[in-house]
Amino acid sequence: MTASRVLIVDDDQVARKNLVRIFSRQGYDVLQAGSGTEAVRQVSEGGIDLVITDLVMDEMNGLELLSRIRDTDPAIEVIVVTAYASIATAIEATKKGAYHYLEKPFRPEAVTHLAQQAIEKSRLRKKVSELETRLQSHRREPALIGESPEIREVVNVSRQVAKTDCNVLITGESGTGKELAAQTIHYHSGRRDKNFLAVNCGAFTEDLLANELFGHEKDAFTGASTARAGLLETASGGTLFLDEIGDMPLSMQVKVMRALEEQKVIRVGGNQPVPVDVRIIAATNKDLKKALSAGFFRQDLYFRLKVISIYIPPLRERKRDIPLLAHFFLTRAANKTDKKFTGFSKQAMDALLNYDFPGNVRELENIVERAAAMARDQEIQTEDLPPDISEMEVFSFSRPDAGIKSLEEIKQDYIQWVLNKSGRNKTRAAQLLGINRASLWRHLRRNEIED
């Protein structure tokens, strides 16, 4: 794996060399610049993952450099460092898009850990940008987004299945992306230039579903002034996606089974078979084996559909995908408005990672769209999230990259969490923590937690 590239910017040679030494020992590819102008030149050449810059420099200060970097490459994260610390400057730097703010002197492990988190965020931004570019250049191509082993397996199996013409059964909870998987199969198949049509089998009465699937002849029923082809006909040569197949009435299952066996359909009110050539991809959030045992689903249709089966796990079982999905949805939400976003605060992302998402990816998308609409800053904060997420009584011991937090991190995060729970009342927070108010104040100052 290629080492992450870090650019150290400081007009103080001793301080700059010290940071270069710290990061070189950790295996980073380290560049250095003695001025903001030199830093801008190196950033423009590309390939940099993180910039760590002093805030106070003679030629171009850190805030000006931050702005220039944001204009050149918004995916690069920036950490600002200074011996002239103030809360006002910290707030200004973070509002302008800095990932974090550090006061000299700092511990080497603190800056390298912060850098690791910033680089992970930068990597997510670049992945989202690549996804956006790919989707723009291949507008028809669906994208199952994620980097977990579970979703990569779904993508790989879907593309492999696409090479065949077999029927496919996709299972999984609502909102996991079953239709997207079906579209992926169709897009990579030999039928990609023909129709991909979808119908929700649970959204229609039996008569209406028959009309949707098989079509009707003129005067087949009151109001049928013209003949109409059904989806099985219209999708001929392509793919028909039968969503929520488990909700299909038994009598309709018989008709669909016959159509699949004979590759012919008879329109409602007609008697002339019409040849069809259609691939069926079905999906359900139900346990069809239980439906079989209970007599609610036909065994012959089950095995006809389940030539190949794909299971999409719920989002709570692949939380590694949440940061990438959340950033992707945030980028898409920003494109619909005139807002610009730098990402999610650590607390907001922790809240998302701690939530179980009963509505899965669809719910995450809705939550991010809501947060984008509610946000007052460029960074999504916890208060921008729905109350059932932002007010969860949960404390995280893990990082977005699935790593384990250090004891010092847990201590800092826990104090921040208690402060939030106490409404930022330091006296009440100190009581809850079992320490005096002066000790809490010293900890806030030492670790630069906004009070």
HELIX and SHEET records of a PDB file:
HELIX    1   1 GLN A   13  ARG A   25  1                                  13    
HELIX    2   2 GLY A   36  SER A   44  1                                   9    
HELIX    3   3 GLY A   62  THR A   72  1                                  11    
HELIX    4   4 ILE A   87  LYS A   95  1                                   9    
HELIX    5   5 PRO A  108  SER A  137  1                                  30    
HELIX    6   6 PRO A  149  ALA A  162  1                                  14    
HELIX    7   7 LYS A  178  TYR A  187  1                                  10    
HELIX    8   8 GLU A  206  PHE A  214  1                                   9    
HELIX    9   9 LEU A  231  THR A  234  1                                   4    
HELIX   10  10 ILE A  245  ASP A  247  5                                   3    
HELIX   11  11 LEU A  250  GLU A  262  1                                  13    
HELIX   12  12 LEU A  288  SER A  293  1                                   6    
HELIX   13  13 GLN A  299  LEU A  305  1                                   7    
HELIX   14  14 LEU A  315  GLU A  317  5                                   3    
HELIX   15  15 LYS A  319  ASP A  321  5                                   3    
HELIX   16  16 ILE A  322  ASN A  335  1                                  14    
HELIX   17  17 LYS A  346  ASN A  354  1                                   9    
HELIX   18  18 ASN A  360  MET A  374  1                                  15    
HELIX   19  19 THR A  382  ASP A  384  5                                   3    
HELIX   20  20 PRO A  387  SER A  390  1                                   4    
HELIX   21  21 LEU A  407  LYS A  421  1                                  15    
HELIX   22  22 LYS A  426  LEU A  433  1                                   8    
HELIX   23  23 ARG A  437  ASN A  447  1                                  11    
SHEET    1   A 5 ASP A  29  ALA A  33  0                                        
SHEET    2   A 5 ARG A   5  VAL A   9  1                                        
SHEET    3   A 5 LEU A  50  ASP A  54  1                                        
SHEET    4   A 5 GLU A  77  THR A  82  1                                        
SHEET    5   A 5 HIS A 100  GLU A 103  1                                        
SHEET    1   B 5 PHE A 196  ASN A 200  0                                        
SHEET    2   B 5 THR A 239  ASP A 243  1                                        
SHEET    3   B 5 ARG A 279  THR A 284  1                                        
SHEET    4   B 5 VAL A 168  THR A 171  1                                        
SHEET    5   B 5 ILE A 308  TYR A 311  1                                        
SHEET    1   C 2 GLY A 215  HIS A 216  0                                        
SHEET    2   C 2 ARG A 228  ALA A 229 -1                                        
SHEET    1   D 2 LYS A 264  VAL A 265  0                                        
SHEET    2   D 2 VAL A 274  PRO A 275 -1                                        
SHEET    1   E 2 GLY A 343  PHE A 344  0                                        
SHEET    2   E 2 GLU A 379  ILE A 380  1                                        
END                                                                             
